[in-house]
Amino acid sequence: MERRSLLKWLAGFTAGIILSAKTNAQNKNQPSDSSRGGRDRLGKLLPLRTLGRTGEAVTMLGVGGWHLGGLSERDAQETIEIALQGGVRFFDTAKMYQSGGSETRMGKLLTPKYRDVIYLMTKTVAHDAKGARRDLEESLRRLNTDYLDLWQVHTVESPQNVDERIANGVFEVMAEAKASGKVRHIGFTGHRQPEAHLQVLEKSDIFDTCQLPINIADPSYSSFIQQVLPKLVERNIGVLAMKSLANGGFFGGSSHGRHGNNPKIVPDRVTVAEAINFAWSMPVSVLITGFDNPQQMQEKIDLAHSFVAMDEQQRQDLIDKVADLAGRRVEFYKA
C-alpha cells in the first residue's frame, strides 16, 4: 500500500481502540467521570485504550522503567507519585535496566502500595529456556509481586535472533508462564530491524502485545510503522509505542536517552507535543514515555489530557518536515 494511504488506513483504527476501552471500563463497572476515562481508588484515570486481543483497558501513557531506574531514589518516588496522581497506571521495566535496579526500585517504591491498581510489565533478554525461567523468577522477586500483567521477550534483533530464541525454547517458556498464571499476557519488543518483528509474526501467534518504535522519522527509513504495524493491527495485537522522540535522537543525541550535537528535530522543526501526538494518532494502546526528571513526567500527562487526534494532512506534514533527516543518525538504534 502506498505510504499515505497506509497511514490513513492505520489511523482509522485509533478511534476504535479508544471507543473499545470506554466500553471495557463500563463492562468492568468502573465509574466514569468523563467520556475519556474512568476512576479507581486513587482518582481519575488518563484516557483508556484497549490492549489488543487481551481486551484490557490501559492508560494511553506509561512510565518508562529505564528512565525511572536512572533517577535518584527521591526523584523516582516523586515521578511515581506524579504519574499515579496524573492518572497513569501502566508501568514498564526490564531485567536489563540498571542490571535489575529498575525492577528493584519498583518493588520498593511502587508495588507495596499500588499493585492492585497498576498494569505492570517487565521483559527478559534470555536466549534460552533456562535463562528465561530464571529471569521470570528473579523479576517477580525484585518487583515484589507474585504475578506480572505482561512479560515480553526483549529486543528481538534480527530474524536469526528470533530463530535462535525459538529453537532454544524461549517462546515455549513464555507460553508456559502465561498458562501457569504467573503472567497474564505475553509479548515481544525490538527496535533494530523490522524484519525481526516480521519473523516473530511469521513463526508464532502466541503474543498479545508488541513494543516498537513509533515516531515521525520512522516512515522514511527502515519503517516499523509501514512494515510491522499493519500486521499487528490485522492480528489485533496490542501496540506499545516507544522511542516517539527517537530515544534522544530528536534532541541531537546519538546514544541511549541522551541529547547531543546532531541536527535537532526538536525544537528546530517540530515540538514535543507534535511528535507525541503523532504517535498517539496511530493505533497504539499505550505510549511508553521517558523523562529526565519528575517535571517531564507531568508534561507528558498534560499532553495526554489535551490530546486531539491529528488528521491525515497533519500527520503527513510532520513526516515531510523531517524526511531529509531520517536514518540512523536520528534513529541511531536501528541496525
N, C-alpha and C positions, 0 to 999 in steps of 0.2 A: 504494500500500500504506500502511495506517495506520502511523504512526511507530513505535510499539512493536513491531509485527510486523516492520517493515522492519529495525529494529536487531537484532532476534533473528535474522532471516534472514542479515544481513550477518555477525554474529558467528559464525554457524555455519561460515563458511569459514575462520576463523582457524586452527583446529586442522589443517585440511588443508594450509594453507600451511607450517606448521611441520613436519608429517609429511613433506611432499614434499621439504623442504630436507634432512631427515635422509637420505632415500633418495638425493638428489642427491649429498650428500657421500660416501655409501658407493659410489655408482657411479664417483666420481672417485678412489676408493681413498684418501680422506683418513682417516687413523687416528682413530678416535673414542675419547675418554677419558670420555665420558658420553653419556647418551641425549639430551642437549640441544645438542650441538655437535660440534666436532672440534678438530684441531690443525693448525698449519703450522710453518714453521721458527722462528717467534717464540714459539710456545707455544700455549696453549689459546685457542680462539675463543669469542666470545659465541654464544648460540643462533642458529641459522641459519633463514632463511625464504626461500622461493622467490620470485624476482623475476618473477612473472607468466609470460608466454609465452616469456621468454628461457630459462627453466629454470635460471638461475643461482642458486646458493646464496649469499646475502648475510647479513651480520650484522644483527641486528634493530635495532641502533643505528648511526647515522652521525654524523660530525663536520661541524658547520655551518661552511662556509667564510667567511661574512660575519663571524662572531664570531671565528674564528681570525685573520682579517686585521686585526681591530681590536685585537688584543693586542700587547703588546711582543714583539719577536722572542724574547726569553728565555722569556716565558710561552707563546708559541706553540710553541716547541720542547718545553717541558715538557708542554704539553697533548697534542701529537702522541705523545710517548713514553708518557704515561699511557694514552692511547687504545689504542695498539698493545699495550702490556703488559696492558691490560684485555681484549683480545680483539676490539677494534673494527677492522674492515677496510674500512669504507665511508667515503669522503671526498667531501664536496660543496663545490663552489665555483662561481663565475661570473665572466665577464669584468667585469661592472659592479661587483663588490665591490672597494671601495677602488681603483676605476679600474684594475683588473688587479693590484693589490697582493696580494690574497689568492692568486691564481694564482702570482705570482712567489714568494711565500713558500713555497708548497707545492713549487714547482720547486726551491727551495733546500734546504728542511729535510726534505721528505718523499720525493720520488720518487728522488733519487740512491741512497738506501739501501733503500727499501721498495717500489719499483714492482712487483716481482714478486708481492707478497702482498696488495696493496690493490686495491679497486674504486674507480676514480677517475672522477668526474663533474664536468663543467662545463656552462655554458649560454651562449647567445647572445641578446642583446636586439635583434638586427638586424631590420629591417623590409623588407629586400630581399636578393636573391640575392648581389649583390656584397658587401654588408656581412657576410652570413653566412659566405661563403667566407673573407673577411679575418679575421673573428673566430676561425674554426677554426684557421687557421694561426698567428695570434698566441697563441691559448690553448695550442696544442701547444708553441710556443716557450717561453712563460712557465712552463708546467708541466714543462718539461724531459722530454718524452716524445714518442714518435712515434705514439701512438695513445691514444684515450680509451675507457674502458669504457662510458661513457654521455655523450651530448651532448643537451641539451634546448633547445627553444625556450622562452625565459624570459619569464614574465609576460604571458601572453595576458590582455588586459584586458576585452575585450568581443567580441561576435560580429563587429562591424565591424573590430576589430583583427585578428581571425583571418582574415577575408576578405581584408584588405589584405595580410597576410603570404603567404597562398596565392597571390593574384594576382601578387605581386612575386617569387615563386619561392623563398621561404624553405623551404617544405616539400620542394620538389624538391632543394634543396641538402642538406637533412637526409638524404634517401634516398640521394643520391649519395655522401655521406660514409660512410654505412654500407656501401654496395656497394663502395667503394674500400678498405675495411679500416682507414681512419683512425679510424673509430668503430665499436665493436662493437654498441651499442644506441642507440636514439634515443627521446626523449620530449618532454613539454611540461609547463609549470608555470603556475601562476596563483593569485591569492588574492583578487581583487577581485569577480568575478562568476561564479557557477556557470554562467551562460548562455554564457560564453566557452568553458568546457570542453566543454559540450554541443555547441557549434558545431564545435569540433575533431573531436569524435567523429562528428558527422553528416557532415562533409565529407571525412574521411580515416580510413584504418585502417592507417597506416604506423607508428604509435608503439607502442613496447614498454612505456613507463612513463608515469606521470603523477604530478606532485608537487602536493599541495593541502592546505589546512588540515583537520586532524582534531583536534577538541577538544570538551569538554563543553558549550561555549556554542553551537557551530555548529548543532546540530539545531534550535535555537529561533529562528534568524534567517538568512535567505538561505543555506540549508544546502547545503554541498558534500557532506556525508555522505548526505543524503537524495536529492539530485538527481543527483549525479555518481558517487558511489562504487558504487551498484548496477550502473551501466553498465560501469564499469571491471572489476568482478568478472565480469560476464557475458562480457566480451571477453577475460578473462584478461590484462589489462594490469597490470603491476606498480605497486603503490601506494606512493609515497613520502610519508609523513606529515610535515607541517611545521606550525609555529605551534600546537603542542599546549598551549602556555602563552600563546597569543594574542600572541606576539612582544612580551611585556612587558605586554600588556593585562590579564592576570590579576593582575599586581602593581600595577595602578592606572596603568599607562603609557598614553600616547596618541601615542607616536612610536616609530619603528623600534628595537626592542631595549632600550627604556628603561623604568624604573619611574616611578611618578608618584603623584599625589594623588587619583585617581579611586577609586571603591569597589574594594576588593581581593578578588578571588575567592580568591587565595592570599595569606595563610593564613587569611583570615577565614571562608571557607566550606568549602574543601577543601584537602588537602595537595598538594604537588608530586607525591608518589608516586601519589595517587589520579588526578590529572589525566593523568599519563604512562601509567599502567596502563590507563586508559580507552582511550587511543589504541592501545596495543598489543593490546587486546582486540578491536579491529576488524581486518578482513583487510588489514593493511598489511604490506608487505615489510620496510620499514626506516623508523625514525623519525629524522629529521634533527634533531639537538639543538643548541641554543645554550648559551652559557656566558659568564660574565663573568670567569672565572679558571680555572686548571687544576683546582682542587679541585671545581668544579661538574661538570667532565667525569667525575671519579671518582664523584661522586654518581650520575650517570646510569648509569654502568657498574654500580654496585652495585644499582640498581633493575632493570636488565636481568637480572642474575644471580638476583634474588629474585622475578621476575615470575611471577604466577599469574593466569590469565585471569579476568576478572570475569564473574559470571553476569548474566542479563538484569535482575534486580531491582537489583543493584548499579549497573549502567550507568544505568538509568533514574533511580535515586535521585540520582545525580550531576547528570544533566541537569536534574532538577527543582530541585535546590538553587540553580542559577544562572540558571534560565529568566527570572526577572524582571530580570536584569542584561544579558541577551543583547541584542546590537545593536551598532551602530557605536561606541558608547562603549567597549565592551570589545574587539571585533574592529574596531579603528579603520581597518584596511587594506581593509575591504570597501567596495565602491562604494555 
